[in-house]
Amino acid sequence: MENSIMITFFLGTIGAMLSLSGIIFLIYCFTYEMKNKKKLYKESKISAGIGIIIGIIMITLSILYFYKNI
């Protein structure tokens, strides 16, 4: 029981950090002058979106794992 809580907390924390960093990076891309560099701007949006999606998946898996092991 104690290990499942630690694993859940770890996965949820990593997922939240990935999602938050992706959101902050997207805000940075929109506010910074990356719009002049079209290719870099497009690639940065894609990588930030992937980070957000992976973070949401990790948070979802940690919640499912926690409720499965209660």
Predicted model as a PDB file, atoms N, CA, C, CB and O in Angstrom, pLDDT in the B-factor column:
MODEL        1                                                                  
ATOM      1  N   MET A   1       0.827  -1.202   0.000  1.00 56.00           N  
ATOM      2  CA  MET A   1       0.000   0.000   0.000  1.00 56.00           C  
ATOM      3  C   MET A   1       0.864   1.255   0.000  1.00 56.00           C  
ATOM      4  CB  MET A   1      -0.937   0.004   1.210  1.00 56.00           C  
ATOM      5  O   MET A   1       0.592   2.218  -0.718  1.00 56.00           O  
ATOM      6  N   GLU A   2       1.908   1.224   0.818  1.00 65.00           N  
ATOM      7  CA  GLU A   2       2.759   2.400   0.918  1.00 65.00           C  
ATOM      8  C   GLU A   2       3.534   2.638  -0.376  1.00 65.00           C  
ATOM      9  CB  GLU A   2       3.724   2.252   2.089  1.00 65.00           C  
ATOM     10  O   GLU A   2       3.745   3.783  -0.776  1.00 65.00           O  
ATOM     11  N   ASN A   3       3.961   1.546  -1.032  1.00 70.00           N  
ATOM     12  CA  ASN A   3       4.680   1.705  -2.298  1.00 70.00           C  
ATOM     13  C   ASN A   3       3.781   2.238  -3.394  1.00 70.00           C  
ATOM     14  CB  ASN A   3       5.282   0.384  -2.731  1.00 70.00           C  
ATOM     15  O   ASN A   3       4.234   3.012  -4.237  1.00 70.00           O  
ATOM     16  N   SER A   4       2.522   1.845  -3.402  1.00 70.00           N  
ATOM     17  CA  SER A   4       1.614   2.318  -4.443  1.00 70.00           C  
ATOM     18  C   SER A   4       1.353   3.820  -4.307  1.00 70.00           C  
ATOM     19  CB  SER A   4       0.290   1.546  -4.385  1.00 70.00           C  
ATOM     20  O   SER A   4       1.196   4.521  -5.306  1.00 70.00           O  
ATOM     21  N   ILE A   5       1.309   4.304  -3.072  1.00 73.00           N  
ATOM     22  CA  ILE A   5       1.124   5.741  -2.869  1.00 73.00           C  
ATOM     23  C   ILE A   5       2.346   6.510  -3.344  1.00 73.00           C  
ATOM     24  CB  ILE A   5       0.847   6.047  -1.388  1.00 73.00           C  
ATOM     25  O   ILE A   5       2.220   7.583  -3.935  1.00 73.00           O  
ATOM     26  N   MET A   6       3.529   5.962  -3.087  1.00 76.00           N  
ATOM     27  CA  MET A   6       4.765   6.626  -3.526  1.00 76.00           C  
ATOM     28  C   MET A   6       4.863   6.647  -5.048  1.00 76.00           C  
ATOM     29  CB  MET A   6       5.998   5.920  -2.931  1.00 76.00           C  
ATOM     30  O   MET A   6       5.247   7.658  -5.635  1.00 76.00           O  
ATOM     31  N   ILE A   7       4.513   5.524  -5.688  1.00 74.00           N  
ATOM     32  CA  ILE A   7       4.558   5.455  -7.149  1.00 74.00           C  
ATOM     33  C   ILE A   7       3.540   6.411  -7.756  1.00 74.00           C  
ATOM     34  CB  ILE A   7       4.296   4.017  -7.636  1.00 74.00           C  
ATOM     35  O   ILE A   7       3.833   7.102  -8.732  1.00 74.00           O  
ATOM     36  N   THR A   8       2.352   6.448  -7.181  1.00 74.00           N  
ATOM     37  CA  THR A   8       1.302   7.345  -7.665  1.00 74.00           C  
ATOM     38  C   THR A   8       1.731   8.796  -7.535  1.00 74.00           C  
ATOM     39  CB  THR A   8      -0.003   7.112  -6.899  1.00 74.00           C  
ATOM     40  O   THR A   8       1.554   9.584  -8.464  1.00 74.00           O  
ATOM     41  N   PHE A   9       2.291   9.152  -6.392  1.00 78.00           N  
ATOM     42  CA  PHE A   9       2.751  10.519  -6.176  1.00 78.00           C  
ATOM     43  C   PHE A   9       3.860  10.884  -7.154  1.00 78.00           C  
ATOM     44  CB  PHE A   9       3.238  10.696  -4.738  1.00 78.00           C  
ATOM     45  O   PHE A   9       3.876  11.990  -7.694  1.00 78.00           O  
ATOM     46  N   PHE A  10       4.786   9.956  -7.383  1.00 80.00           N  
ATOM     47  CA  PHE A  10       5.894  10.210  -8.305  1.00 80.00           C  
ATOM     48  C   PHE A  10       5.393  10.418  -9.731  1.00 80.00           C  
ATOM     49  CB  PHE A  10       6.893   9.051  -8.267  1.00 80.00           C  
ATOM     50  O   PHE A  10       5.783  11.381 -10.393  1.00 80.00           O  
ATOM     51  N   LEU A  11       4.533   9.522 -10.206  1.00 77.00           N  
ATOM     52  CA  LEU A  11       4.011   9.647 -11.569  1.00 77.00           C  
ATOM     53  C   LEU A  11       3.174  10.910 -11.733  1.00 77.00           C  
ATOM     54  CB  LEU A  11       3.176   8.420 -11.931  1.00 77.00           C  
ATOM     55  O   LEU A  11       3.275  11.600 -12.747  1.00 77.00           O  
ATOM     56  N   GLY A  12       2.352  11.209 -10.738  1.00 79.00           N  
ATOM     57  CA  GLY A  12       1.526  12.408 -10.818  1.00 79.00           C  
ATOM     58  C   GLY A  12       2.357  13.676 -10.812  1.00 79.00           C  
ATOM     59  O   GLY A  12       2.049  14.625 -11.532  1.00 79.00           O  
ATOM     60  N   THR A  13       3.416  13.699  -9.999  1.00 82.00           N  
ATOM     61  CA  THR A  13       4.284  14.874  -9.944  1.00 82.00           C  
ATOM     62  C   THR A  13       5.024  15.077 -11.253  1.00 82.00           C  
ATOM     63  CB  THR A  13       5.279  14.747  -8.802  1.00 82.00           C  
ATOM     64  O   THR A  13       5.096  16.199 -11.753  1.00 82.00           O  
ATOM     65  N   ILE A  14       5.573  14.015 -11.814  1.00 82.00           N  
ATOM     66  CA  ILE A  14       6.280  14.124 -13.099  1.00 82.00           C  
ATOM     67  C   ILE A  14       5.309  14.550 -14.202  1.00 82.00           C  
ATOM     68  CB  ILE A  14       6.957  12.774 -13.469  1.00 82.00           C  
ATOM     69  O   ILE A  14       5.648  15.393 -15.033  1.00 82.00           O  
ATOM     70  N   GLY A  15       4.113  13.975 -14.214  1.00 82.00           N  
ATOM     71  CA  GLY A  15       3.116  14.356 -15.217  1.00 82.00           C  
ATOM     72  C   GLY A  15       2.702  15.801 -15.094  1.00 82.00           C  
ATOM     73  O   GLY A  15       2.550  16.495 -16.099  1.00 82.00           O  
ATOM     74  N   ALA A  16       2.515  16.265 -13.859  1.00 83.00           N  
ATOM     75  CA  ALA A  16       2.138  17.665 -13.658  1.00 83.00           C  
ATOM     76  C   ALA A  16       3.257  18.599 -14.087  1.00 83.00           C  
ATOM     77  CB  ALA A  16       1.779  17.919 -12.193  1.00 83.00           C  
ATOM     78  O   ALA A  16       2.999  19.654 -14.666  1.00 83.00           O  
ATOM     79  N   MET A  17       4.496  18.221 -13.808  1.00 83.00           N  
ATOM     80  CA  MET A  17       5.630  19.064 -14.219  1.00 83.00           C  
ATOM     81  C   MET A  17       5.739  19.127 -15.737  1.00 83.00           C  
ATOM     82  CB  MET A  17       6.947  18.532 -13.620  1.00 83.00           C  
ATOM     83  O   MET A  17       6.015  20.189 -16.296  1.00 83.00           O  
ATOM     84  N   LEU A  18       5.526  17.998 -16.409  1.00 80.00           N  
ATOM     85  CA  LEU A  18       5.565  17.996 -17.877  1.00 80.00           C  
ATOM     86  C   LEU A  18       4.465  18.871 -18.466  1.00 80.00           C  
ATOM     87  CB  LEU A  18       5.434  16.566 -18.412  1.00 80.00           C  
ATOM     88  O   LEU A  18       4.711  19.648 -19.389  1.00 80.00           O  
ATOM     89  N   SER A  19       3.261  18.745 -17.937  1.00 82.00           N  
ATOM     90  CA  SER A  19       2.156  19.547 -18.448  1.00 82.00           C  
ATOM     91  C   SER A  19       2.383  21.030 -18.206  1.00 82.00           C  
ATOM     92  CB  SER A  19       0.852  19.113 -17.808  1.00 82.00           C  
ATOM     93  O   SER A  19       2.170  21.853 -19.097  1.00 82.00           O  
ATOM     94  N   LEU A  20       2.816  21.366 -16.997  1.00 83.00           N  
ATOM     95  CA  LEU A  20       3.043  22.769 -16.668  1.00 83.00           C  
ATOM     96  C   LEU A  20       4.185  23.364 -17.493  1.00 83.00           C  
ATOM     97  CB  LEU A  20       3.341  22.916 -15.181  1.00 83.00           C  
ATOM     98  O   LEU A  20       4.090  24.501 -17.953  1.00 83.00           O  
ATOM     99  N   SER A  21       5.254  22.604 -17.678  1.00 81.00           N  
ATOM    100  CA  SER A  21       6.360  23.132 -18.481  1.00 81.00           C  
ATOM    101  C   SER A  21       5.952  23.302 -19.942  1.00 81.00           C  
ATOM    102  CB  SER A  21       7.579  22.209 -18.383  1.00 81.00           C  
ATOM    103  O   SER A  21       6.390  24.245 -20.600  1.00 81.00           O  
ATOM    104  N   GLY A  22       5.116  22.395 -20.454  1.00 80.00           N  
ATOM    105  CA  GLY A  22       4.620  22.545 -21.822  1.00 80.00           C  
ATOM    106  C   GLY A  22       3.748  23.773 -21.980  1.00 80.00           C  
ATOM    107  O   GLY A  22       3.840  24.476 -22.987  1.00 80.00           O  
ATOM    108  N   ILE A  23       2.896  24.042 -20.987  1.00 81.00           N  
ATOM    109  CA  ILE A  23       2.030  25.221 -21.041  1.00 81.00           C  
ATOM    110  C   ILE A  23       2.862  26.499 -20.957  1.00 81.00           C  
ATOM    111  CB  ILE A  23       0.990  25.184 -19.901  1.00 81.00           C  
ATOM    112  O   ILE A  23       2.625  27.450 -21.702  1.00 81.00           O  
ATOM    113  N   ILE A  24       3.832  26.518 -20.052  1.00 81.00           N  
ATOM    114  CA  ILE A  24       4.699  27.700 -19.928  1.00 81.00           C  
ATOM    115  C   ILE A  24       5.485  27.916 -21.210  1.00 81.00           C  
ATOM    116  CB  ILE A  24       5.664  27.550 -18.732  1.00 81.00           C  
ATOM    117  O   ILE A  24       5.669  29.056 -21.637  1.00 81.00           O  
ATOM    118  N   PHE A  25       5.954  26.830 -21.833  1.00 79.00           N  
ATOM    119  CA  PHE A  25       6.702  26.959 -23.080  1.00 79.00           C  
ATOM    120  C   PHE A  25       5.821  27.485 -24.201  1.00 79.00           C  
ATOM    121  CB  PHE A  25       7.305  25.618 -23.478  1.00 79.00           C  
ATOM    122  O   PHE A  25       6.274  28.280 -25.025  1.00 79.00           O  
ATOM    123  N   LEU A  26       4.557  27.047 -24.242  1.00 77.00           N  
ATOM    124  CA  LEU A  26       3.650  27.577 -25.261  1.00 77.00           C  
ATOM    125  C   LEU A  26       3.405  29.070 -25.063  1.00 77.00           C  
ATOM    126  CB  LEU A  26       2.320  26.821 -25.235  1.00 77.00           C  
ATOM    127  O   LEU A  26       3.377  29.828 -26.032  1.00 77.00           O  
ATOM    128  N   ILE A  27       3.228  29.494 -23.818  1.00 79.00           N  
ATOM    129  CA  ILE A  27       3.049  30.922 -23.536  1.00 79.00           C  
ATOM    130  C   ILE A  27       4.281  31.699 -23.957  1.00 79.00           C  
ATOM    131  CB  ILE A  27       2.758  31.154 -22.043  1.00 79.00           C  
ATOM    132  O   ILE A  27       4.173  32.784 -24.527  1.00 79.00           O  
ATOM    133  N   TYR A  28       5.460  31.140 -23.675  1.00 76.00           N  
ATOM    134  CA  TYR A  28       6.714  31.788 -24.068  1.00 76.00           C  
ATOM    135  C   TYR A  28       6.813  31.903 -25.588  1.00 76.00           C  
ATOM    136  CB  TYR A  28       7.919  31.008 -23.516  1.00 76.00           C  
ATOM    137  O   TYR A  28       7.258  32.924 -26.114  1.00 76.00           O  
ATOM    138  N   CYS A  29       6.399  30.852 -26.286  1.00 72.00           N  
ATOM    139  CA  CYS A  29       6.474  30.879 -27.756  1.00 72.00           C  
ATOM    140  C   CYS A  29       5.549  31.939 -28.336  1.00 72.00           C  
ATOM    141  CB  CYS A  29       6.119  29.503 -28.339  1.00 72.00           C  
ATOM    142  O   CYS A  29       5.896  32.600 -29.315  1.00 72.00           O  
ATOM    143  N   PHE A  30       4.374  32.103 -27.739  1.00 72.00           N  
ATOM    144  CA  PHE A  30       3.437  33.085 -28.265  1.00 72.00           C  
ATOM    145  C   PHE A  30       3.869  34.512 -27.956  1.00 72.00           C  
ATOM    146  CB  PHE A  30       2.057  32.835 -27.706  1.00 72.00           C  
ATOM    147  O   PHE A  30       3.591  35.421 -28.738  1.00 72.00           O  
ATOM    148  N   THR A  31       4.544  34.724 -26.825  1.00 71.00           N  
ATOM    149  CA  THR A  31       4.909  36.084 -26.452  1.00 71.00           C  
ATOM    150  C   THR A  31       6.262  36.493 -27.004  1.00 71.00           C  
ATOM    151  CB  THR A  31       4.913  36.222 -24.956  1.00 71.00           C  
ATOM    152  O   THR A  31       6.504  37.681 -27.219  1.00 71.00           O  
ATOM    153  N   TYR A  32       7.137  35.548 -27.235  1.00 66.00           N  
ATOM    154  CA  TYR A  32       8.471  35.875 -27.729  1.00 66.00           C  
ATOM    155  C   TYR A  32       8.428  36.107 -29.233  1.00 66.00           C  
ATOM    156  CB  TYR A  32       9.472  34.753 -27.385  1.00 66.00           C  
ATOM    157  O   TYR A  32       7.425  35.814 -29.885  1.00 66.00           O  
ATOM    158  N   GLU A  33       9.472  36.611 -29.758  1.00 60.00           N  
ATOM    159  CA  GLU A  33       9.516  36.932 -31.186  1.00 60.00           C  
ATOM    160  C   GLU A  33       9.904  35.735 -32.037  1.00 60.00           C  
ATOM    161  CB  GLU A  33      10.485  38.062 -31.434  1.00 60.00           C  
ATOM    162  O   GLU A  33      10.679  35.868 -32.983  1.00 60.00           O  
ATOM    163  N   MET A  34       9.371  34.574 -31.706  1.00 59.00           N  
ATOM    164  CA  MET A  34       9.659  33.385 -32.507  1.00 59.00           C  
ATOM    165  C   MET A  34       8.792  33.329 -33.756  1.00 59.00           C  
ATOM    166  CB  MET A  34       9.453  32.125 -31.676  1.00 59.00           C  
ATOM    167  O   MET A  34       9.000  32.483 -34.626  1.00 59.00           O  
ATOM    168  N   LYS A  35       7.838  34.215 -33.842  1.00 60.00           N  
ATOM    169  CA  LYS A  35       6.947  34.188 -35.000  1.00 60.00           C  
ATOM    170  C   LYS A  35       7.685  34.537 -36.284  1.00 60.00           C  
ATOM    171  CB  LYS A  35       5.787  35.149 -34.793  1.00 60.00           C  
ATOM    172  O   LYS A  35       7.221  34.204 -37.375  1.00 60.00           O  
ATOM    173  N   ASN A  36       8.830  35.205 -36.165  1.00 63.00           N  
ATOM    174  CA  ASN A  36       9.629  35.510 -37.354  1.00 63.00           C  
ATOM    175  C   ASN A  36      10.368  34.275 -37.849  1.00 63.00           C  
ATOM    176  CB  ASN A  36      10.625  36.632 -37.055  1.00 63.00           C  
ATOM    177  O   ASN A  36      10.685  34.170 -39.034  1.00 63.00           O  
ATOM    178  N   LYS A  37      10.638  33.360 -36.962  1.00 65.00           N  
ATOM    179  CA  LYS A  37      11.315  32.120 -37.325  1.00 65.00           C  
ATOM    180  C   LYS A  37      10.263  31.024 -37.405  1.00 65.00           C  
ATOM    181  CB  LYS A  37      12.442  31.754 -36.296  1.00 65.00           C  
ATOM    182  O   LYS A  37      10.051  30.293 -36.437  1.00 65.00           O  
ATOM    183  N   LYS A  38       9.611  30.908 -38.535  1.00 66.00           N  
ATOM    184  CA  LYS A  38       8.421  30.065 -38.688  1.00 66.00           C  
ATOM    185  C   LYS A  38       8.679  28.589 -38.381  1.00 66.00           C  
ATOM    186  CB  LYS A  38       7.887  30.195 -40.093  1.00 66.00           C  
ATOM    187  O   LYS A  38       7.875  27.948 -37.704  1.00 66.00           O  
ATOM    188  N   LYS A  39       9.801  28.045 -38.876  1.00 65.00           N  
ATOM    189  CA  LYS A  39      10.054  26.621 -38.683  1.00 65.00           C  
ATOM    190  C   LYS A  39      10.298  26.314 -37.206  1.00 65.00           C  
ATOM    191  CB  LYS A  39      11.256  26.169 -39.529  1.00 65.00           C  
ATOM    192  O   LYS A  39       9.753  25.343 -36.680  1.00 65.00           O  
ATOM    193  N   LEU A  40      11.100  27.118 -36.543  1.00 67.00           N  
ATOM    194  CA  LEU A  40      11.379  26.920 -35.123  1.00 67.00           C  
ATOM    195  C   LEU A  40      10.112  27.101 -34.296  1.00 67.00           C  
ATOM    196  CB  LEU A  40      12.469  27.893 -34.647  1.00 67.00           C  
ATOM    197  O   LEU A  40       9.901  26.386 -33.317  1.00 67.00           O  
ATOM    198  N   TYR A  41       9.282  28.039 -34.681  1.00 69.00           N  
ATOM    199  CA  TYR A  41       8.026  28.303 -33.972  1.00 69.00           C  
ATOM    200  C   TYR A  41       7.089  27.115 -34.079  1.00 69.00           C  
ATOM    201  CB  TYR A  41       7.344  29.561 -34.526  1.00 69.00           C  
ATOM    202  O   TYR A  41       6.460  26.728 -33.094  1.00 69.00           O  
ATOM    203  N   LYS A  42       6.991  26.531 -35.270  1.00 72.00           N  
ATOM    204  CA  LYS A  42       6.111  25.386 -35.484  1.00 72.00           C  
ATOM    205  C   LYS A  42       6.608  24.166 -34.709  1.00 72.00           C  
ATOM    206  CB  LYS A  42       6.012  25.061 -36.982  1.00 72.00           C  
ATOM    207  O   LYS A  42       5.817  23.456 -34.090  1.00 72.00           O  
ATOM    208  N   GLU A  43       7.919  23.925 -34.745  1.00 73.00           N  
ATOM    209  CA  GLU A  43       8.480  22.779 -34.039  1.00 73.00           C  
ATOM    210  C   GLU A  43       8.351  22.932 -32.523  1.00 73.00           C  
ATOM    211  CB  GLU A  43       9.943  22.593 -34.421  1.00 73.00           C  
ATOM    212  O   GLU A  43       8.134  21.950 -31.813  1.00 73.00           O  
ATOM    213  N   SER A  44       8.483  24.149 -32.035  1.00 74.00           N  
ATOM    214  CA  SER A  44       8.371  24.358 -30.591  1.00 74.00           C  
ATOM    215  C   SER A  44       6.938  24.144 -30.116  1.00 74.00           C  
ATOM    216  CB  SER A  44       8.845  25.767 -30.216  1.00 74.00           C  
ATOM    217  O   SER A  44       6.726  23.630 -29.018  1.00 74.00           O  
ATOM    218  N   LYS A  45       5.951  24.531 -30.925  1.00 76.00           N  
ATOM    219  CA  LYS A  45       4.560  24.271 -30.560  1.00 76.00           C  
ATOM    220  C   LYS A  45       4.277  22.777 -30.524  1.00 76.00           C  
ATOM    221  CB  LYS A  45       3.610  24.961 -31.541  1.00 76.00           C  
ATOM    222  O   LYS A  45       3.560  22.298 -29.646  1.00 76.00           O  
ATOM    223  N   ILE A  46       4.838  22.042 -31.472  1.00 79.00           N  
ATOM    224  CA  ILE A  46       4.626  20.594 -31.511  1.00 79.00           C  
ATOM    225  C   ILE A  46       5.251  19.927 -30.291  1.00 79.00           C  
ATOM    226  CB  ILE A  46       5.212  19.995 -32.804  1.00 79.00           C  
ATOM    227  O   ILE A  46       4.624  19.072 -29.666  1.00 79.00           O  
ATOM    228  N   SER A  47       6.485  20.309 -29.943  1.00 78.00           N  
ATOM    229  CA  SER A  47       7.147  19.684 -28.798  1.00 78.00           C  
ATOM    230  C   SER A  47       6.454  20.039 -27.486  1.00 78.00           C  
ATOM    231  CB  SER A  47       8.612  20.107 -28.741  1.00 78.00           C  
ATOM    232  O   SER A  47       6.370  19.200 -26.589  1.00 78.00           O  
ATOM    233  N   ALA A  48       5.956  21.268 -27.362  1.00 79.00           N  
ATOM    234  CA  ALA A  48       5.220  21.649 -26.154  1.00 79.00           C  
ATOM    235  C   ALA A  48       3.913  20.879 -26.069  1.00 79.00           C  
ATOM    236  CB  ALA A  48       4.948  23.164 -26.135  1.00 79.00           C  
ATOM    237  O   ALA A  48       3.519  20.453 -24.983  1.00 79.00           O  
ATOM    238  N   GLY A  49       3.240  20.697 -27.182  1.00 81.00           N  
ATOM    239  CA  GLY A  49       1.997  19.923 -27.197  1.00 81.00           C  
ATOM    240  C   GLY A  49       2.220  18.470 -26.820  1.00 81.00           C  
ATOM    241  O   GLY A  49       1.413  17.883 -26.100  1.00 81.00           O  
ATOM    242  N   ILE A  50       3.310  17.885 -27.300  1.00 82.00           N  
ATOM    243  CA  ILE A  50       3.635  16.505 -26.940  1.00 82.00           C  
ATOM    244  C   ILE A  50       3.916  16.399 -25.448  1.00 82.00           C  
ATOM    245  CB  ILE A  50       4.845  16.002 -27.747  1.00 82.00           C  
ATOM    246  O   ILE A  50       3.494  15.438 -24.805  1.00 82.00           O  
ATOM    247  N   GLY A  51       4.625  17.380 -24.893  1.00 81.00           N  
ATOM    248  CA  GLY A  51       4.894  17.374 -23.454  1.00 81.00           C  
ATOM    249  C   GLY A  51       3.620  17.455 -22.638  1.00 81.00           C  
ATOM    250  O   GLY A  51       3.487  16.773 -21.622  1.00 81.00           O  
ATOM    251  N   ILE A  52       2.680  18.284 -23.072  1.00 81.00           N  
ATOM    252  CA  ILE A  52       1.402  18.403 -22.363  1.00 81.00           C  
ATOM    253  C   ILE A  52       0.621  17.098 -22.438  1.00 81.00           C  
ATOM    254  CB  ILE A  52       0.564  19.556 -22.946  1.00 81.00           C  
ATOM    255  O   ILE A  52       0.055  16.660 -21.436  1.00 81.00           O  
ATOM    256  N   ILE A  53       0.582  16.475 -23.599  1.00 84.00           N  
ATOM    257  CA  ILE A  53      -0.156  15.220 -23.767  1.00 84.00           C  
ATOM    258  C   ILE A  53       0.455  14.112 -22.913  1.00 84.00           C  
ATOM    259  CB  ILE A  53      -0.172  14.800 -25.246  1.00 84.00           C  
ATOM    260  O   ILE A  53      -0.273  13.370 -22.254  1.00 84.00           O  
ATOM    261  N   ILE A  54       1.780  13.991 -22.918  1.00 83.00           N  
ATOM    262  CA  ILE A  54       2.437  12.965 -22.100  1.00 83.00           C  
ATOM    263  C   ILE A  54       2.180  13.223 -20.620  1.00 83.00           C  
ATOM    264  CB  ILE A  54       3.957  12.932 -22.382  1.00 83.00           C  
ATOM    265  O   ILE A  54       1.957  12.287 -19.853  1.00 83.00           O  
ATOM    266  N   GLY A  55       2.211  14.491 -20.219  1.00 83.00           N  
ATOM    267  CA  GLY A  55       1.927  14.821 -18.825  1.00 83.00           C  
ATOM    268  C   GLY A  55       0.525  14.439 -18.413  1.00 83.00           C  
ATOM    269  O   GLY A  55       0.324  13.899 -17.326  1.00 83.00           O  
ATOM    270  N   ILE A  56      -0.445  14.710 -19.262  1.00 85.00           N  
ATOM    271  CA  ILE A  56      -1.839  14.352 -18.956  1.00 85.00           C  
ATOM    272  C   ILE A  56      -1.999  12.836 -18.880  1.00 85.00           C  
ATOM    273  CB  ILE A  56      -2.799  14.934 -20.023  1.00 85.00           C  
ATOM    274  O   ILE A  56      -2.730  12.332 -18.026  1.00 85.00           O  
ATOM    275  N   ILE A  57      -1.324  12.110 -19.762  1.00 85.00           N  
ATOM    276  CA  ILE A  57      -1.382  10.651 -19.720  1.00 85.00           C  
ATOM    277  C   ILE A  57      -0.776  10.129 -18.423  1.00 85.00           C  
ATOM    278  CB  ILE A  57      -0.653  10.045 -20.930  1.00 85.00           C  
ATOM    279  O   ILE A  57      -1.326   9.216 -17.808  1.00 85.00           O  
ATOM    280  N   MET A  58       0.356  10.700 -18.000  1.00 83.00           N  
ATOM    281  CA  MET A  58       0.984  10.252 -16.757  1.00 83.00           C  
ATOM    282  C   MET A  58       0.112  10.548 -15.540  1.00 83.00           C  
ATOM    283  CB  MET A  58       2.343  10.914 -16.589  1.00 83.00           C  
ATOM    284  O   MET A  58       0.021   9.723 -14.630  1.00 83.00           O  
ATOM    285  N   ILE A  59      -0.523  11.705 -15.516  1.00 82.00           N  
ATOM    286  CA  ILE A  59      -1.416  12.032 -14.408  1.00 82.00           C  
ATOM    287  C   ILE A  59      -2.599  11.062 -14.382  1.00 82.00           C  
ATOM    288  CB  ILE A  59      -1.913  13.490 -14.523  1.00 82.00           C  
ATOM    289  O   ILE A  59      -2.984  10.582 -13.315  1.00 82.00           O  
ATOM    290  N   THR A  60      -3.172  10.776 -15.543  1.00 84.00           N  
ATOM    291  CA  THR A  60      -4.301   9.849 -15.626  1.00 84.00           C  
ATOM    292  C   THR A  60      -3.896   8.443 -15.170  1.00 84.00           C  
ATOM    293  CB  THR A  60      -4.848   9.802 -17.064  1.00 84.00           C  
ATOM    294  O   THR A  60      -4.635   7.786 -14.437  1.00 84.00           O  
ATOM    295  N   LEU A  61      -2.723   7.989 -15.605  1.00 82.00           N  
ATOM    296  CA  LEU A  61      -2.263   6.667 -15.193  1.00 82.00           C  
ATOM    297  C   LEU A  61      -1.999   6.595 -13.698  1.00 82.00           C  
ATOM    298  CB  LEU A  61      -1.010   6.293 -15.951  1.00 82.00           C  
ATOM    299  O   LEU A  61      -2.276   5.577 -13.065  1.00 82.00           O  
ATOM    300  N   SER A  62      -1.469   7.665 -13.135  1.00 81.00           N  
ATOM    301  CA  SER A  62      -1.207   7.651 -11.696  1.00 81.00           C  
ATOM    302  C   SER A  62      -2.514   7.618 -10.904  1.00 81.00           C  
ATOM    303  CB  SER A  62      -0.373   8.878 -11.291  1.00 81.00           C  
ATOM    304  O   SER A  62      -2.598   6.935  -9.883  1.00 81.00           O  
ATOM    305  N   ILE A  63      -3.525   8.342 -11.360  1.00 82.00           N  
ATOM    306  CA  ILE A  63      -4.824   8.313 -10.677  1.00 82.00           C  
ATOM    307  C   ILE A  63      -5.453   6.923 -10.796  1.00 82.00           C  
ATOM    308  CB  ILE A  63      -5.778   9.389 -11.267  1.00 82.00           C  
ATOM    309  O   ILE A  63      -5.976   6.397  -9.814  1.00 82.00           O  
ATOM    310  N   LEU A  64      -5.407   6.326 -11.983  1.00 83.00           N  
ATOM    311  CA  LEU A  64      -5.966   4.986 -12.157  1.00 83.00           C  
ATOM    312  C   LEU A  64      -5.217   3.961 -11.315  1.00 83.00           C  
ATOM    313  CB  LEU A  64      -5.927   4.580 -13.630  1.00 83.00           C  
ATOM    314  O   LEU A  64      -5.831   3.071 -10.727  1.00 83.00           O  
ATOM    315  N   TYR A  65      -3.892   4.083 -11.254  1.00 79.00           N  
ATOM    316  CA  TYR A  65      -3.088   3.160 -10.459  1.00 79.00           C  
ATOM    317  C   TYR A  65      -3.406   3.288  -8.982  1.00 79.00           C  
ATOM    318  CB  TYR A  65      -1.606   3.405 -10.695  1.00 79.00           C  
ATOM    319  O   TYR A  65      -3.467   2.293  -8.260  1.00 79.00           O  
ATOM    320  N   PHE A  66      -3.609   4.534  -8.532  1.00 75.00           N  
ATOM    321  CA  PHE A  66      -3.919   4.763  -7.123  1.00 75.00           C  
ATOM    322  C   PHE A  66      -5.260   4.145  -6.750  1.00 75.00           C  
ATOM    323  CB  PHE A  66      -3.926   6.261  -6.815  1.00 75.00           C  
ATOM    324  O   PHE A  66      -5.368   3.479  -5.720  1.00 75.00           O  
ATOM    325  N   TYR A  67      -6.291   4.359  -7.578  1.00 78.00           N  
ATOM    326  CA  TYR A  67      -7.606   3.827  -7.257  1.00 78.00           C  
ATOM    327  C   TYR A  67      -7.687   2.319  -7.436  1.00 78.00           C  
ATOM    328  CB  TYR A  67      -8.647   4.493  -8.108  1.00 78.00           C  
ATOM    329  O   TYR A  67      -8.531   1.668  -6.821  1.00 78.00           O  
ATOM    330  N   LYS A  68      -6.827   1.762  -8.263  1.00 76.00           N  
ATOM    331  CA  LYS A  68      -6.792   0.306  -8.433  1.00 76.00           C  
ATOM    332  C   LYS A  68      -6.202  -0.363  -7.204  1.00 76.00           C  
ATOM    333  CB  LYS A  68      -5.982  -0.077  -9.680  1.00 76.00           C  
ATOM    334  O   LYS A  68      -6.601  -1.475  -6.857  1.00 76.00           O  
ATOM    335  N   ASN A  69      -5.257   0.296  -6.538  1.00 67.00           N  
ATOM    336  CA  ASN A  69      -4.557  -0.314  -5.414  1.00 67.00           C  
ATOM    337  C   ASN A  69      -5.068   0.126  -4.045  1.00 67.00           C  
ATOM    338  CB  ASN A  69      -3.109  -0.006  -5.514  1.00 67.00           C  
ATOM    339  O   ASN A  69      -4.409  -0.117  -3.034  1.00 67.00           O  
ATOM    340  N   ILE A  70      -6.202   0.755  -4.003  1.00 60.00           N  
ATOM    341  CA  ILE A  70      -6.741   1.152  -2.692  1.00 60.00           C  
ATOM    342  C   ILE A  70      -7.339  -0.058  -1.996  1.00 60.00           C  
ATOM    343  CB  ILE A  70      -7.809   2.271  -2.841  1.00 60.00           C  
ATOM    344  O   ILE A  70      -7.846   0.059  -0.881  1.00 60.00           O  
TER     345      ILE A  70                                                      
ENDMDL                                                                          
END                                                                             
